[in-house]
């Protein structure tokens, strides 16, 4: 059988799971191109600062366009260096909204007979719905942000609650400043995903001429100090999804909070959504001990009605879905012609187990 076998398609189509099953069946190594592509990017001038700037300027669309030439080059280098394997490409690595770059990738992949596109369904709308359902994260029987809104931790840890519905970020920051005394302690913003912690933190920091410290940006170095490992996290993500990753993070979150509070003073701090929610009673007690000395712990919520808060945040987070070329990223990846033009085989996964998908691919590729 000719190698490599290349798996392409949007997120949550099962590329990693099916790829590993294929590799095991065929006694081949499995490789996610993301694992090795950074060394290739750097060969042609990749700059992390420029990537971050692209995000600041144009969010996901900017990053996608900045990364296109680097990803095209990484594919060429990757298939040359790892020819005898099952290889998974990331969603944007097989979709090129640039004619010349697409021609380059098409030319590289044309000699390979086994480029398999995984999609949930032939119908785009059905595929989008299936992918969204697979992206749902359930904690304690509810979606993760509903859990963050309704769990007692945020309300019990907060010294102030500010409701942001119908307010601009500037109005919210003024309301916070009217209630707190910034001379008594650092300002710590807590709350669910999409509550506005980073945005409001930036405004408060500017008004008070203080540095802003975002837990989500600096936590990894703290986590590493007590055993966090990116490879372990990736393995958990592949086996258990983000719900498993969330549970993995909880063993590091309190330590990260403690380290941040020791290392940063006279600043405005915004926590990640999970850093103020603790399902374990002992962990919650420790979190309360850590935050007790801080008089300016502000919980941001859209509304005093918890169900309304969930609805507002869900709508807000949907609006913040990564946009590429004017459309939601997964729709862009599903409808762009690149994937189908590169693929030698399209497999639809709806209603199939990963093992059944693997067997269908093997039957198509090698007649087994």
C-alpha positions, -999 to +999 in steps of 0.1 A: +000+000+000+013+034-009+020+058+020+014+082+037-023+081+045-033+117+050-065+127+069-080+161+064-112+179+074-127+203+100-124+199+138-144+172+155-147+150+124-127+122+142-094+126+124-072+118+154-093+089+166-097+073+133-061+080+124-048+062+154-071+032+147-057+031+111-022+034+123-026+006+148-043-017+123-016-011+097+013-011+123+023+024+113+032+055+133+005+082+137+015+118+134-004+150+138+013+176+116+008+202+143+033+183+164+062+190+141+052+220+119+067+247+141+102+238+131+092+240+095+075+273+100+106+288+115+127+277+084+108+304+064+105+332+089+076+324+112+073+350+140+051+344+170+048+381+177+035+387+141+010+359+146-002+375+178-004+409+160-024+392+132-049+381+159-051+415+175-057+431+141-082+406+126-088+377+150-091+343+134-092+356+099-059+374+104-042+344+119-055+321+091-041+344+064-008+349+082-003+312+087-013+300+052+022+301+036+038+285+066+012+257+067+017+251+029+054+248+035+049+226+065+029+201+045+056+199+019+083+193+045+062+170+066+052+145+039+088+144+027+102+138+062+075+114+074+065+094+043+056+061+060+028+070+085-008+080+090-008+118+092-035+142+103-036+177+091-052+205+111-084+221+097-068+251+081-038+232+067-059+218+039-079+249+031-063+277+011-081+309+002-051+318-020-048+304-055-011+301-057-007+285-022-035+261-031-017+252-063+015+246-043-002+223-018-021+205-046+012+199-064+027+185-033-002+161-025-010+150-061+014+121-060-002+106-029-032+083-035-046+083+000-058+117+010-090+111+030-115+138+038-136+131+068-170+148+070-201+141+092-225+143+063-230+153+027-253+181+039-234+212+051-261+223+076-264+188+091-226+186+093-224+220+111-251+208+136-232+176+143-199+194+147-215+219+172-230+190+192-196+173+194-181+206+206-204+208+236-187+205+270-208+190+297-198+194+334-220+181+361-248+175+337-249+210+321-229+229+295-198+243+309-207+280+309-241+273+325-221+254+352-199+284+357-229+307+360-249+286+384-222+271+406-220+287+441-183+294+439-183+326+419-211+342+441-195+331+473-160+343+464-171+377+451-171+409+472-191+427+445-213+416+417-217+438+387-244+431+361-234+441+326-266+437+306-273+467+284-240+483+295-210+492+274-176+480+287-169+516+296-201+519+316-193+486+334-158+498+343-172+531+357-197+512+378-169+490+392-148+521+401-178+537+418-182+507+441-147+496+450-117+513+467-087+505+445-063+516+472-073+487+495-063+458+473-057+446+437-088+444+416-096+408+407-123+401+381-140+367+380-169+352+361-180+328+333-167+326+297-176+357+278-184+379+308-160+405+297-132+400+323-103+407+299-120+437+282-131+453+315-097+445+331-080+464+303-102+494+307-097+495+345-060+491+342-058+520+318-080+543+340-060+534+371-026+534+353-019+499+366-007+468+348-032+442+337-025+405+345-045+378+328-044+344+344-051+326+311-020+341+296+005+332+323-008+301+340+011+275+320+045+283+336+029+280+370+012+247+360+045+233+348+060+238+382+038+211+397+037+186+368+014+199+340+025+185+307+012+195+272+015+159+259-006+146+288-032+172+282-033+164+245-038+127+252-066+135+276-082+158+250-081+130+224-096+104+248-121+125+268-126+158+250-125+192+267-144+179+297-114+157+305-090+186+300-111+207+324-108+180+350-071+177+344-066+215+348-084+215+382-054+199+399-033+229+388-057+258+390-054+266+428-016+265+426-018+289+396-040+313+416-017+312+446+014+318+425-002+346+406-013+364+438+022+361+453+040+373+422+018+402+411+007+432+432-007+466+424-025+455+393-058+445+378-062+407+375-086+388+353-091+351+362-099+324+337-135+312+340-124+280+358-101+297+383-130+308+405-152+277+403-143+247+424-164+216+425-144+200+454-153+215+488-117+215+500-105+233+469-132+259+473-123+265+509-086+270+499-097+294+471-118+314+496-088+316+519-066+329+491-091+356+481-103+367+516-076+394+519-087+410+486-115+435+491-120+441+453-131+407+440-157+416+414-179+390+397-191+400+362-225+386+352-249+397+325-279+396+347-291+388+382-313+361+366-291+331+361-310+316+332-310+350+314-273+352+320-267+318+304-288+328+274-270+361+270-235+345+273-245+317+249-255+343+223-224+364+230-201+334+227-218+324+194-211+359+181-175+355+191-171+322+172-139+324+150-147+341+117-128+334+085-136+351+052-169+364+067-183+331+079-180+309+110-147+289+107-163+254+105-187+266+078-157+280+059-138+248+062-169+227+052-178+248+021-144+258+008-135+237-023-099+230-012-106+199+008-126+181-019-101+190-046-072+177-025-090+145-013-088+112-031-115+098-009-144+113+011-158+094+040-190+105+058-190+096+095-226+102+106-240+071+124-206+053+123-183+043+151-146+052+147-139+016+140-165+014+113-150+045+097-116+030+099-128-002+082-145+018+055-113+037+047-093+005+047-118-012+023-116+018+000-079+022+001-065-013+001-095-036-006-093-053+028 
